[in-house]
Amino acid sequence: AHPTRILGAGWDSDCDNPPELWGTERANMILNLTDSSNVEIACLEITDHAGCVEFHTGGLACQRDSYPYGDWAAVGLYAEDSANVTLRDLDIHGLAHTGVWAGRLTDWTVEDVRIVGNGWVGWDGDIDGDDSNSGTLTFRRWIVEWNGCGETYPGEEPTGCWAQTAGGYGDGVGTGATGGNWLIEDSAFRHNTSDGLDLLYHRLGGTITIRRTIAEGNAGDQIKTTGPTLVENIIAVSYCSYFDGKGFTYNVDNCRAGGSALAFTLHPGDTITVVNATVTGQGDCLVIAECAGGESCTGGETVRLRNAIFVGNPQFGGGGDTTCLAWTSLPGDPIAIDHAIITGTKNIPSPCPSGSLCGVSPGLRNSSIQAFDAHLEATSPAINAGTTAGAPSDDFDGRPRDAQPDIGAYEWWEPTAQLYLPLILRQ
């Protein structure tokens, strides 16, 4: 009833100028929530004042061996054995190693938190020893970008982006073995040097729900989950060669591990549901589905793809190959597609799935992988072509869907004319 509260000035208004906590002289962490429960932290900027990256192999390594070490800190926020915590309105950026390093959490809520430009990883759930989380882990308006890159100071620009081949890491979000019910809404995972959202090790029970979220331009997989998963109104753009040839790139593994847009791992009998998604990519496949390691799937697993748009491209580094729609090693025929638009991929189903359109333009504002815009044009065949079965009531922007939902993440709305009347001043 009486949580410990660490609140920056402006926490109770719009938090447009949060106080800054910055680490220096090789500080291990700026905030430590070890064994801390019933805590609220709000309206803070957490960073350091150096552009170095810990152990970087490309010329940006931090000074660790002799004092003075410089104005850098390794980790923004650390937590273990921590329950009933709320993080709100935090800007965690530019740390030499990790934005948030946290495991063995129970019932955490994270809202309006930005984790950007941390040299190794954004949110790392793999702490020493057991990592598993439990309860409900809620993330809303969670921005996770540019992790695996250094951040210049004071310019806050990406630099020295690196990944695993060069000795770095690069996930936006990654965990060790974990459970818990994960709810992620209205969030973004963009331009991280490995996977965007990596919940591959969510193997210890619980569910994953992702709504109104974009994953784009990450160098590995865009969204990766294990276990029962519901994905609604998402945009997944596997522009996994994004870092190739960029001035801020040191050494990034383009399209690592296949560079899938959606990568699912299932336990025996699991169901994955993807509804009203818009998906494109230049990796090996747009969607992959596999059985969890060491388990024996039975053919009772389902990956349902409904009301979704799938746009393929030439595969990056594929020697002229094309991105495939979906690949699975699961037994039987687990991938169930209906009311979809499928174009530009190899292995387009034949016959075209129920209620679907194959090999036609989806009528997007921009289908280019480099400038992808998932909004529908007025002539799009996706308009009113979806099914109401399982469809969310809103779209990616939170706008209501009508009685005949469109296919894809966005519902098309006819532009409305606005009439401006002159203001007449009377004396």
N, C-alpha and C positions, 0 to 999 in steps of 0.2 A: 504493500500500500504506500510505502514511502521509499521510492527508489533513490539511489545516489544519482545526482544529476550534474553533468558537466556541460554547461551551456555557454556558448559564445554570445556576445552582445548582438542583438538582432534576432535571436532565436525565436522570439515571440511575434516577429513581424515577417519580413520577406527575406531576411538573412542575405541581403545583397552585398554586404561587405564583411564577411566573417573574420574574426580575429585569426591570426596566423600562429601556429605552433611549428617551429622549424628546428630540426635536429642538426647538430654540429659535432665535430671531433669524433667521428666514427661511432656515434651513438647507436646502440643495438636496435632500439625501438623508441618511438616517441610516446605512444600510449600503450600501457600494459594492462590487460584485463584478465590476467591469470587468476583463477579462483574468484572471479568477480561476477556476481549475479545481481539482478534487479538494478540495472544501470541504464541511464539514458545519456547519450552523448550527442550534442546537436550544435550546428552552426559553427564549424571550425574549418580552417584550412590547415592541412597537415602536409609538410613538405621539408625540403632542405634547400640550401643555397649553393649548390654545386651541380655541375653537369656530368659528374663521373658516374660510372657503373661498376659495382663491385666485381672484381676478377675479370673484367672485360679483356678480351684478347685482341681487340682492334684499336688500341691506343687511348681508350677512355677509362682505364682502370683507376680506381680510387687509391689514394695513398693510405696504406694500412700499416706500414712497418715502422715508422718513426714519427714522433710528434713534431710539429703540428700535423694533424691528419687532414685538415680542411673542413669546410662547412658542409659535411655530408652525414647522412644517417642511413642505416640499412633498411629499416622496416618502419612503416607508418603506424600501424596498429597491430598488436599481437594479443591473442586470446587463447586460453585453454580452460577446460572445465568451467564453463561460463553459461549461465542460463538467464532467460528473461531479460535480454538486452535489446535496446533500441538504438540504432544509429540513424541520424537524420541530418540532412543538409551538411554533409561533409565533402570536402574537396581534397582527396588524398592523391598527391601527384609528385612526380619527380624524385622519388626515393631511389637510392642506389641499388636496392635489391627488390623489395616487395612492398606493395601497397598495404595489403591486409594478409596476415599469416595467422590462421585461426582454425582450431579443431576441437573436437569434443564439446560442441555447442548444443544447447537445447533451447528451442523457442526464441530464436532471434528474429528481429524485424529490422530491415535495412531499407530506408526510403530516402530518395533524393540524394544519393551518394554517388560521387564521381571518383573513379579510380583510373588514373591516366598517367602514362609515361613513366612507369616504374621499370627499372632496368632489367629485371628478370621476369617478373610475373605480377599480375594485378592482384587477384585474390587467390591465395595458396592455402588449401585446406589440408595439406599434408604436413602435419607437425611431427615431432619425434614421438615414437610410441604409437599407441592406438589413436586413430583420428576420428572415429565415427561420431557423427552428429545424430540428434534425435529430436522428436517433437516436430514442430512446424517451423520451417525457415522461410521467411517471407521477404521478397525483394521487389520493391516497386521503384520505377524511375531510377534504375541502376545503370549508370553509364560506365562502360569498361572498354577503354581504348588505348592503343599505342603502347601497350605493355610489351616488354622485350626491346624497347628502345630507351636510350637515355633521353633526358630532357634538358635542353640548354637552360642556363641561368644567366640573366633573368628573362631571356626571350621565350622560354617555355615552348621550344620547337623540338620535334623529334630529331635524334641523332644517333648514329652508331647502332642501328637496329640489327639485332642478331638473334640466333636461335640455336638449336641443339647441336648441329654439326660444328658450329664455332665454339661450343662450350657453354652456351646460354640455355634458355628455356623458352619463354615466350607465350605461355597460355594467358588469355585474359582471366579466365576462372578455371582452376583445376583443384581436384581434391585427392586425398587418399581414400581408402575403403570407407564408405560412409553409408548411413541410412538417413531416415528422416523424410518428411513430406516437404518437398521444395516447391514453392510458388513464386514464379517470376513473371512480373507484369510490366508493360510499358517501359521496356528496357532496351539497351543497345550494346552490342559486342562488336567492335569495329577495329580493324587495323592492328590487331595483335599479331605477334610474329610466329605464333603456333596456332593452337585451336582458339576459337572465340569463347564458347561456353563448353567446357569439358566436364561432364558428369559421368564419364565412363565407369568410374569406380563407385557409383551409387549402387552397390551390390548387396546391401545389408538390410533391405526392406524399406518400405515407403514408396511414395509416388512422386512424379515430377509433372508439374503443370506450367506451361509457358504460354502467355497470352500477349498479343499486341507488342511484339518484340522484333527487332531487326538484328541480324548477324551478317556482317558484310566485310569483305576485304581482309579477312584473317588468312594467314598463310597456310594453315592446316584445315581441319574440318571447321565448319561454322558452328553447328550445334551437335553435340554428341551426348547421348544419354544411355543409361542402363536401367531396366525395369519398366513398370507400367508408366506410360507417358502420354499426356494429352497436350497437343500443340494446336493453338488456335490463333488465327490472324497474324501469322508471322511472315516476315520477308527474310529469305535466306539467299544471299548473293555470294557464291563461292568464287569471288575474284581472287583466287588463291595465289596468283602471280603478282599481286598488287605491289609488292616490295621490289620486284625485279627491275634493276637499273635505276632505282631512285637515288637521289643524292644523299638521302639520310640513311641508306642501307649499307651496312657493313657486310653481313653474311647471314642471309635468311634462306631457309629451306622451302622453296616455292612448292605449294601443293603437297605438303608433307602428308604422309599416310593416305594418299589418294585425294586429299582436298575435297571431300564430299561436302555437300550443303547440309545434309541431315544424315547422321550416322547413329543407328540404333542397335543396342545390344539387348537381347531378351532372355529372360529366364523361361523355363518350360511353362507353357500356358499363358504367357504374358500377351497383352494387347497394347499396341501403339496406335494412337489416333491422331492424324494430322488433318485438320479441317480448315478451309479457307486460308490456304497458304499461297504465296507466290515465291517460286523457287527457281533459281538459275545457277549456273556454275560452269567452270572450265576444268574441273578436276576429273577423276576417273568416272564417277557416277554422281548423280544428284542425290540419290537415296541409297543407303546400304543398310542391311539388317542381318545380324549374326546372332548365334547362340552364345550365351555367356561361357567363358572359358571354364572347362572342367565340368560342365553341366550337359545333360542330354535332352535337347529339345525333341518334342514328340510329334510335331506336325499340328499341334493345337494352338500354335502361336498365330497372331494376326497383326499385320501392319496395314491399317486402313488409311487410304489417301483419298480424301473427299473434298469436292469444291476447290480444287487446287490447280494452279497454273504451273507448268513445268517447261522451262526454256533451256534447251541445250546449246552448246557451243563447241567449237574445235577444242580438243583437250590440250591444255598447256603442256608442252614437252612430250606430246603423245605421238609425234611423228606422223601427223595427218589423221590421227584417230579422232573420234567424236565422243563427247561425254555421253555416258549411258543414262537411261532413265532410272533404273533401279537394279541392284544386284543383291542377292541373298544366298547365304549358305544354309539357311534353315530348311528342314525337310518339308515336303509337300509344296503347296502353292500359297504362301502366307500373305503375299502382297495383294490387297484387294483395293482396286481403284474404281471410283465412279464419279461422274460429274466433274471431269477434269478437262483441261486443255493441255495437250502434250505436243510440243513442236521442237524440232532441231536436235533431238536426241537420237542415239542409236537404240535399237531394241524397242521401238514403239510397239505396244501390244497390238496384235492382230487376231481377231477383230478389235476395233477400238472399244475401250471399256464402256459399260452402260452409262448413258447420259453424257458421254464425253465427246470431244472434238479432237481429232488427231491430224497433225500436219498442217494446221492453219495458224495464221498469225493471231496471237492473243489480243492484239490491239492495245498494247501498253504505251504509255507516254514515251518511254525509251527502253528498248530491249537490249541495248548494247551493254556488255558486261562492264565496260569502263565507266558508264554513266547511267546505270540502271535506275529506272523510275517505274515503280509498280502501279502507279495510278492508271486507271482505265480511260481510254479515249471514248468519245461518244458513240463510235461505230464498233466498239469491241464486241465480239461474239460472247464474251463472258457475262455480259449484262443480262440479268434475269435467267441465267442458264444453270444456276445451282439448285440444290435440293435443300429443303428446310430440315431434313432429317439430320439432327446433330449440329446444325449450323448455329453459330453464336448469334446473339441478338444485336451485336454491334460489329464494327469493322476495326481495322488497324488504328484508326484515329479516334475510336470510341464513338463514332457516329452510328446511329441506328441503321440496321438493315431493314429493308422493306419485306413485304410478304413473299416476294420471290427473290431470294438472295442471289447476288452475283457470285461468280467464281473468282477466287483470288482473295488477297488480303484486304483490298479496298472495295467498298461499295461505291458505285458510280452515282453521282448526284447531278442532276441537270443544273447548270449554272443559273443563278437567279439574278435578274437585273435589279440594280439599285437605283432609285430615283432620288436625286438630291434637289431639294427645294431651296431657293435663295432665302437667306436670312434677312428679314425686313425689320429694321430698327425704327421704332416710333419714338418721337420726342415726347 
